[in-house]
Amino acid sequence: MQNALRPGTAFTRTDEARRFLSFSPLARDFAKAQQATAQIQEALKADPNYAPALMAAAVVYEQQNNLNAARQACEKVLARYPFFAPANKRLAALYAALGDNQKAYDQASKAREALPDDPEVARTLGVVLYQRGDYTRAVQFLKESARKRATDAELFYYLGMAHYRLKEKGESKQALRQALTLNANASFVEEARKVLAELK
């Protein structure tokens, strides 16, 4: 789109390209998406299937804790563009949050094929595999994600718990302590402290 808008390019759909470029960053930035809520809704009224606006809307819905609306927006994108990996990635995380681990795993696996180095995809896979009891693979993906998400307390909690299930005491203590350092008020704190007390 940026190339299409370069000066001297013979392109007749400049307005459409500019609109695409204005919406694309919103799907990666919660604050900007929130500020552009009215613009997003206006675009969807004009075209309910406009993928960039749907992806931005999913971000807004997720921020409002309306996970089902966010899920529906991503599903609508994928109904039209089945191989759109960013929608697979977000939908995987949404399914995981909604407790549908099978669908979360399926969507994350699709996203992983297109985005093999994405830390968010690796995180989702790690959490889902932990929930499914596949602790060895969970550790693999969670460690991979942790290299790029060093401030994600919940990630380190799951990593610590996966190590704990594998009876890897040293690694478990290290990850759980990191989780508590990053967020001492999280919902997992009681469980993390209980496991750490057991491991002493």
N, C-alpha and C positions, 0 to 999 in steps of 0.2 A: 504493500500500500504506500509506503514511504517512497519507494522508487517510482510508483505511478504518479506521484504528485511533484516529482522533481521538475523544475523549470525547463521548458523546451520539450516536455513529453507530450505527445499527442494522445490525450486521454479525455474522454467526454464524461466520465462519471466521477468527477472530482469531489462533488458533495458527498457521495456515498463513501468514498475513500476517507474523507475527513471525518465523517461520522464514525466509521469503523475505528479509526485511530483514536478518537475521543473516548470510545467505550472500552477498548481493549485493556487499558491500564486499570480500570475499575475492578476487574475480576481478581486483581492481585493486591488491592489496597482497600482495606475495610473502611478507613476514614474517608477516602475520596468517594467510594461507592455510596456511603451514607449521605455525603454532601450532595451527591448527584441523584438522589432518590426521585425527585420530580422529573428530571430529565429521562431517567430510566423508564418510569411509568409512561411518560409521553411517547417514548419510542415504541414501547410494547403495545400501546393503544393503536399506533399506526401500523405495526406489524407484530402480532403476538408470537411469531416464530423467529424474530430477529435474534440470532444466537449471541452476539456480543452483549445485547441488553439483557438477555436471559441469564447469562453468566454473571453479569453485574448484579442482577436482581437476586440471584442465589446467594451472593455474598451478603447483601442487605438482609435477606430473610434469615440467614444463618446467624448474623449478628443480633437479630431480634429474637433468637432462639425459636424461630418458626422453621424447624428442621424439615417438616413435611413439605412446606412450600418451596424450600430450597431444593429438596430432592426432586420435586415435580419440575422445577425449572431446568435442572440438569438433565432429567430424563427427556424433556421436550427437545433439548439440544441434540441429544444422542439419537432420538427418533429420526431426526433430519440428517445428522452427521454422525453415523455410528462409530467412526474412527477418530473422533475429536478427543484426544488424550486429556486435555485440561478438564473436560467435563467428566471423563472417567475418574480422574484423580479426585475431584471434589465430591463426586457421587460416592466413591469408595469411603471417604471419610464420613460422609453423612450417613450411609448405611451402617457403618461401624458405630456411630453415635446413637443410631436408632436401634441397635442391638441385632441387626440382621447380618451376622458374620459371613454367611455364605455369599450373599450378594456383595458385601464389602470386599471379600477376597476375590471374587470374579472381576469386579471393576478395577481393583488395585492391580491385579495381574495383567489386565489389558493395558492399564496406564504404564505399568513397568516395562512392557515391551517397547513402548514409544519413548518413555522417559526413564531410562535405566539408571540414571544418576540422581534422580529427584529424591531429596531427603524426606519430603512429605509422603510420597508413595511408599518409601521404605518404612517409615514410621507406621503408616496404616497397616501394611502387611505384617509388621512385627507385632502390633497390638492384637490384630485378628488371629494370628498364629498362636499367640499366648492364650487368647480366649479359647482356642480350639485344642489346647494342650500340647502343641508342637513347640516345646520350649527351645530346642536346639536351633531350629530355623528362626524362631522369634528373636533369640539373642543375635543371630547373624544380621537380621534386618535392623534391629534396634541399635546395635553398635554402629552400623553403617550410617544410620540417620543421625545418631548422636554426634558424629564427627562434624556435622554442619548445623546441628540444632543444640548447641551447648547450653542453652538457657531454658530448655523445655523440661520442666520439673516432672511432668507426668510421664514423659518418655523414659526418664531415668528411673522412675518408680517401676514401670513395667520391665525395664531391663534388669533392675535389681531383683524383682520377683521371679523373672525367668531364670536368672542365675540361681536363685534360692531353690526353685523347683528342681534344678539340675544338681543340687547339692554343691554348688560352687560358692563356698561361703565368703571367701575374700572378695571376689568380684561382686557378690550380692551386697555385702556391707558397703563397699565403695560406691556403688550406684545408688543405693537407698540413702546414704548420707548426702550424696550430691542432690538427690531429689528434695530432701528436707531443707538443705541449705538454700535451694532455689525458691522453695515455696513452703514455708512452715505452717501455712493455714489451709493447705489443699485438703480435699476430701479423703485422700489416701494416707494422710499423716498418721492416723491411729494404727492402721495396718502396718505401715512402714516401721513405726517405732516398736510394735509388737514383734515383728520379724527380727529387727536389730537386737532387741533384748534377748531373743532366743539364740541369736548367733554369737553372743558374747562368750 
